[in-house]
């Protein structure tokens, strides 16, 4: 028999995910983790939209609030008010955007920027980073104690990736290098297009999928090259990846890189820029001592490109594809377990505090 006042089932915690852009995208789709049985066993979750740039927090009751939008000076006021109006709730900040490479390239006043990060970190109970590289940088930049920062890789299930056949390179045809995503400054596709147009990739073919504000610029840079093919928006990721031998991710900054994760899941070797969370994705299952799932390459350096291409022999492509697929075998379940553990720990601590406060009164 349950003790007096205790029901047969524990009351689930209440999670409120806060977004300022609920349009379809990687962050929004990744929230599906909270609808999985693993998370539903510990918490009830819902998503609340907040006004872009707004400072007023929602009145919704919750045990845990999870912030998914980018911190700014104006957003600090939002966090302050959220803390003041929900004193007993726990707050988790998920850092999707800021990275070491972003800071180096775009932050003019580093001291002021880092002050904002430190202030935000002090207003929340935990910070979730999406890669170990990002966590190392942010822990230093925002002076976050190790026990208040966690690394949980993002993951979105994509139908068909695990059944894409491994690369079947044919020495009789050019290597097919795929690159896909939003055509924008961050993704660095212009660097690869320039490299192809300059002849740095030999007779390889570039299969470029996506759309965005930089499409006209990319087409102009391609200048009609027969080696560069634009396929338009990628609606079927598995089909796109089945048509290439290797995937290039030349981002200027990238906290994690979902494209790299998708490519590995589809058994495609990856060529990644040497920034932020991308290099750690080249490690196969078992970490840095395992067979690599890809290579780190400076796409602006012809010698680095030549060296990478020389290593992409047919046997190496197959081995990297196998290593990449093996390294993603537990991506979804691992993410669910990590979120469940974090929410259970923070939520339980918050409830214990509320009970203690109630007893004191």
C-alpha positions as CSV (number, residue, x, y, z in Angstrom):
1,X,0.0,0.0,0.0
2,X,1.3,3.5,-0.8
3,X,2.0,5.7,2.1
4,X,-0.6,8.3,3.1
5,X,-0.9,11.0,0.5
6,X,1.2,9.1,-2.0
7,X,-0.6,7.8,-5.1
8,X,0.2,4.5,-6.9
9,X,2.1,6.5,-9.5
10,X,4.5,9.4,-9.0
11,X,3.4,12.7,-10.4
12,X,5.3,13.5,-13.5
13,X,7.4,16.7,-13.7
14,X,6.2,19.5,-16.0
15,X,8.5,20.7,-18.7
16,X,8.0,23.9,-20.8
17,X,10.2,24.3,-23.8
18,X,10.5,28.0,-24.7
19,X,11.2,28.9,-28.4
20,X,10.9,32.2,-30.2
21,X,10.7,30.5,-33.7
22,X,8.4,27.5,-33.9
23,X,8.8,27.2,-37.7
24,X,10.1,23.9,-39.0
25,X,13.8,23.6,-38.4
26,X,16.5,21.5,-36.7
27,X,15.8,22.9,-33.2
28,X,12.0,22.5,-33.5
29,X,12.3,18.9,-35.0
30,X,14.8,18.0,-32.3
31,X,12.1,18.7,-29.6
32,X,10.6,15.3,-30.6
33,X,12.9,13.8,-28.0
34,X,10.5,15.0,-25.3
35,X,7.7,12.9,-26.9
36,X,9.6,9.7,-26.6
37,X,8.6,7.0,-24.0
38,X,11.9,7.5,-22.2
39,X,11.1,11.2,-21.5
40,X,7.4,10.8,-21.1
41,X,8.1,8.4,-18.3
42,X,9.6,11.2,-16.2
43,X,7.9,14.3,-17.5
44,X,5.1,15.9,-19.4
45,X,6.3,18.3,-21.9
46,X,4.9,21.1,-24.0
47,X,6.2,23.9,-26.2
48,X,5.4,27.6,-25.7
49,X,6.3,30.3,-28.2
50,X,7.6,33.6,-26.9
51,X,7.7,36.8,-28.8
52,X,11.0,37.3,-30.7
53,X,12.9,39.9,-28.8
54,X,10.3,40.0,-26.1
55,X,11.1,40.3,-22.4
56,X,8.0,39.0,-20.7
57,X,8.2,35.3,-19.7
58,X,5.1,33.0,-19.8
59,X,2.9,32.5,-16.8
60,X,2.8,28.8,-17.3
61,X,3.6,26.6,-14.3
62,X,6.5,24.2,-14.7
63,X,9.0,22.3,-12.8
64,X,11.6,22.8,-15.5
65,X,11.9,25.5,-18.2
66,X,14.1,24.8,-21.2
67,X,15.4,27.8,-23.2
68,X,16.0,27.1,-26.8
69,X,16.6,30.6,-28.2
70,X,19.9,32.5,-28.5
71,X,20.9,34.7,-25.5
72,X,21.3,38.4,-26.1
73,X,21.5,41.4,-23.9
74,X,17.8,41.9,-24.3
75,X,17.1,38.3,-23.5
76,X,18.9,38.7,-20.2
77,X,16.0,40.7,-19.0
78,X,13.7,37.8,-20.0
79,X,15.8,35.4,-18.0
80,X,15.8,37.7,-15.0
81,X,12.0,38.0,-15.1
82,X,11.6,34.2,-15.6
83,X,13.7,33.6,-12.6
84,X,11.8,36.1,-10.4
85,X,8.4,34.9,-11.4
86,X,9.2,31.1,-11.2
87,X,11.5,31.0,-8.2
88,X,11.0,27.3,-7.5
89,X,11.4,26.1,-11.1
90,X,14.6,24.9,-12.6
91,X,15.9,26.6,-15.8
92,X,18.0,24.9,-18.5
93,X,19.6,26.9,-21.3
94,X,20.4,25.0,-24.5
95,X,23.2,26.7,-26.4
96,X,22.6,26.0,-30.1
97,X,24.5,29.0,-31.6
98,X,27.5,30.5,-30.0
99,X,30.9,28.8,-30.5
100,X,34.6,29.5,-30.3
101,X,34.7,30.1,-34.1
102,X,31.7,32.3,-34.1
103,X,33.3,34.5,-31.4
104,X,36.6,34.7,-33.2
105,X,35.0,35.7,-36.5
106,X,32.1,38.0,-35.5
107,X,32.5,39.3,-31.9
108,X,34.2,42.7,-31.9
109,X,34.1,43.3,-28.1
110,X,35.0,39.9,-26.5
111,X,34.9,41.2,-23.0
112,X,31.4,42.6,-23.3
113,X,30.2,39.4,-25.1
114,X,31.6,37.1,-22.5
115,X,30.1,39.2,-19.7
116,X,26.7,38.6,-21.3
117,X,27.4,34.9,-21.4
118,X,28.4,34.8,-17.7
119,X,25.3,36.7,-16.6
120,X,23.1,34.3,-18.6
121,X,24.8,31.3,-17.0
122,X,24.2,32.6,-13.5
123,X,20.5,33.0,-14.2
124,X,20.0,29.3,-15.1
125,X,20.6,26.0,-13.3
126,X,22.3,24.2,-16.1
127,X,23.6,24.8,-19.6
128,X,23.4,22.1,-22.3
129,X,26.0,22.3,-25.1
130,X,25.6,20.3,-28.2
131,X,29.3,19.3,-28.6
132,X,32.3,18.8,-26.3
133,X,34.2,21.5,-28.2
134,X,31.5,24.0,-27.6
135,X,31.3,23.0,-23.9
136,X,35.0,23.5,-23.4
137,X,34.9,26.9,-24.9
138,X,31.7,28.0,-23.2
139,X,32.8,26.7,-19.8
140,X,35.8,29.0,-20.0
141,X,34.1,31.9,-21.7
142,X,31.2,32.0,-19.2
143,X,33.0,30.7,-16.2
144,X,30.6,27.8,-15.8
145,X,31.4,25.1,-13.2
146,X,31.7,21.6,-14.7
147,X,28.8,20.3,-12.7
148,X,26.5,22.9,-14.3
149,X,27.3,22.2,-17.9
150,X,26.3,19.1,-19.9
151,X,26.9,17.8,-23.4
152,X,23.9,16.3,-25.2
153,X,24.3,15.8,-28.9
154,X,21.2,16.8,-31.0
155,X,19.5,14.1,-33.0
156,X,16.6,13.9,-35.4
157,X,15.5,10.6,-36.8
158,X,15.5,10.6,-40.6
159,X,13.7,7.7,-42.4
160,X,15.9,5.5,-44.5
161,X,19.4,6.6,-43.4
162,X,20.4,3.3,-41.7
163,X,19.4,1.3,-44.8
164,X,21.4,3.4,-47.4
165,X,23.9,1.0,-48.9
166,X,27.5,1.7,-47.9
167,X,29.6,3.6,-50.5
168,X,30.4,1.6,-53.6
169,X,33.2,3.6,-55.2
170,X,34.0,2.9,-58.8
171,X,37.5,3.6,-59.9
172,X,36.1,4.2,-63.4
173,X,34.1,7.3,-62.4
174,X,34.9,10.6,-60.6
175,X,34.5,10.8,-56.8
176,X,31.0,12.3,-56.0
177,X,31.3,14.8,-53.1
178,X,28.0,15.8,-51.7
179,X,27.2,19.0,-49.7
180,X,23.8,20.1,-48.6
181,X,22.0,22.5,-46.3
182,X,21.0,26.1,-46.2
183,X,22.9,28.4,-48.6
184,X,24.1,31.0,-46.2
185,X,27.4,32.4,-44.9
186,X,27.7,30.0,-42.0
187,X,27.7,26.8,-44.1
188,X,30.7,27.9,-46.2
189,X,29.6,26.3,-49.4
190,X,31.2,29.2,-51.3
191,X,34.7,28.0,-50.2
192,X,34.1,24.6,-51.7
193,X,32.6,26.0,-54.9
194,X,35.7,28.2,-55.3
195,X,37.9,25.2,-54.7
196,X,36.2,23.2,-57.4
197,X,36.2,26.1,-59.9
198,X,39.9,26.5,-59.2
199,X,40.6,22.8,-59.9
200,X,41.7,21.9,-56.4
201,X,39.4,18.8,-56.4
202,X,40.8,17.2,-59.5
203,X,38.1,15.5,-61.5
204,X,35.7,15.0,-58.6
205,X,32.1,16.1,-58.9
206,X,30.3,18.4,-56.4
207,X,26.6,17.5,-55.8
208,X,25.2,20.6,-54.0
209,X,21.8,20.4,-52.5
210,X,19.8,23.1,-50.7
211,X,18.5,26.6,-51.0
212,X,18.9,29.9,-49.3
213,X,19.8,33.6,-49.6
214,X,23.3,32.8,-51.1
215,X,22.1,30.6,-54.0
216,X,22.6,33.3,-56.7
217,X,26.1,33.9,-55.4
218,X,27.0,30.2,-55.4
219,X,25.7,29.7,-58.9
220,X,27.7,32.7,-60.0
221,X,30.9,31.3,-58.4
222,X,30.2,27.9,-60.1
223,X,30.2,29.8,-63.4
224,X,28.7,26.9,-65.3
225,X,31.4,24.4,-64.2
226,X,30.5,20.9,-65.5
227,X,31.8,19.5,-62.2
228,X,29.3,21.3,-60.0
229,X,25.7,20.2,-59.9
230,X,22.8,22.0,-58.1
231,X,20.0,19.6,-57.1
232,X,17.7,22.1,-55.3
233,X,16.0,21.6,-51.9
234,X,16.8,18.2,-50.3
235,X,13.4,16.7,-49.3
236,X,14.7,13.1,-49.1
237,X,18.0,13.1,-47.2
238,X,18.5,9.4,-47.6
239,X,18.1,9.6,-51.4
240,X,20.5,12.5,-51.6
241,X,23.2,10.7,-49.5
242,X,22.7,7.4,-51.5
243,X,23.8,9.4,-54.6
244,X,27.2,10.6,-53.2
245,X,30.4,8.9,-52.0
246,X,31.5,11.4,-49.3
247,X,29.9,14.5,-47.7
248,X,31.7,17.8,-47.2
249,X,30.8,20.1,-44.3
250,X,32.8,23.3,-44.8
251,X,31.1,25.5,-42.2
252,X,32.7,28.6,-40.9
253,X,31.3,27.9,-37.4
254,X,29.2,24.9,-36.3
255,X,28.3,24.0,-32.7
256,X,27.6,20.4,-33.8
257,X,26.6,19.8,-37.4
258,X,23.5,17.7,-37.9
259,X,24.5,17.1,-41.6
260,X,27.7,15.3,-40.4
261,X,25.6,13.1,-38.1
262,X,23.1,12.3,-40.9
263,X,26.0,11.4,-43.2
264,X,27.6,9.1,-40.7
265,X,24.2,7.4,-40.1
266,X,23.9,6.8,-43.8
267,X,27.4,5.3,-43.9
268,X,29.0,8.2,-45.7
269,X,32.5,9.4,-44.8
270,X,32.6,13.1,-43.9
271,X,35.1,15.8,-44.7
272,X,34.7,18.6,-42.1
273,X,36.2,22.0,-41.5
274,X,38.5,22.3,-38.5
275,X,36.1,24.3,-36.4
276,X,34.0,23.8,-33.2
277,X,32.1,20.5,-32.9
278,X,32.8,19.2,-36.4
279,X,36.2,17.5,-35.9
280,X,34.9,15.3,-33.0
281,X,32.4,13.7,-35.4
282,X,35.2,12.2,-37.4
283,X,35.9,9.7,-34.6
284,X,34.3,6.4,-35.2
285,X,32.6,4.2,-32.6
286,X,34.9,3.8,-29.6
287,X,36.3,7.4,-29.7
288,X,39.5,8.8,-31.0
289,X,41.3,5.4,-31.1
290,X,38.7,3.8,-33.4
291,X,38.7,3.8,-37.1
292,X,37.9,7.3,-38.3
293,X,34.5,8.2,-39.8
294,X,36.0,11.0,-41.9
295,X,38.7,13.6,-42.2
296,X,39.3,17.1,-41.0
297,X,40.3,19.4,-43.9
298,X,40.9,23.1,-44.5
299,X,38.8,23.7,-47.6
300,X,40.7,26.9,-48.4
301,X,44.0,25.1,-48.6
302,X,44.7,23.3,-51.9
303,X,47.4,21.1,-50.3
304,X,45.1,20.0,-47.5
305,X,42.4,19.1,-50.1
306,X,44.9,17.1,-52.2
307,X,46.0,15.2,-49.1
308,X,42.4,14.4,-48.1
309,X,41.5,13.2,-51.6
310,X,44.6,11.0,-51.7
311,X,43.4,9.2,-48.6
312,X,39.9,8.6,-49.9
313,X,40.8,5.3,-51.6
314,X,37.9,2.8,-52.3
315,X,38.8,0.7,-49.3
316,X,39.1,3.8,-47.1
317,X,35.7,5.1,-48.2
318,X,34.0,1.8,-47.2
319,X,35.9,1.6,-43.9
320,X,35.0,5.2,-43.0
321,X,31.4,4.6,-43.9
322,X,31.2,1.5,-41.7
323,X,32.9,3.4,-38.8
324,X,30.5,6.3,-39.2
325,X,27.4,4.2,-39.2
326,X,28.6,2.3,-36.1
327,X,29.3,5.5,-34.3
328,X,25.6,6.6,-34.7
329,X,24.0,3.3,-33.7
330,X,23.0,4.6,-30.2
331,X,22.5,8.3,-31.0
332,X,18.7,8.5,-30.4
333,X,18.5,6.4,-27.2
334,X,21.6,8.0,-25.8
335,X,20.1,11.4,-26.2
336,X,16.9,10.3,-24.6
337,X,18.7,8.8,-21.6
338,X,20.8,11.9,-21.1
339,X,17.9,14.3,-21.2
340,X,15.9,12.1,-18.8
341,X,18.7,12.0,-16.3
342,X,19.3,15.7,-16.4
343,X,15.6,16.6,-16.0
344,X,15.1,14.0,-13.3
345,X,18.1,15.4,-11.3
346,X,17.2,19.1,-11.7
347,X,13.4,18.5,-11.3
348,X,13.9,16.4,-8.2
349,X,16.2,19.0,-6.6
350,X,13.6,21.6,-7.3
351,X,10.8,19.6,-5.7
352,X,12.9,18.8,-2.7
353,X,13.5,22.5,-2.2
354,X,9.8,23.3,-2.5
355,X,9.0,20.6,0.1
356,X,11.7,22.0,2.4
357,X,10.4,25.5,2.0
358,X,6.9,24.3,2.8
359,X,8.0,22.5,5.9
360,X,9.9,25.6,7.1
361,X,6.8,27.6,6.7
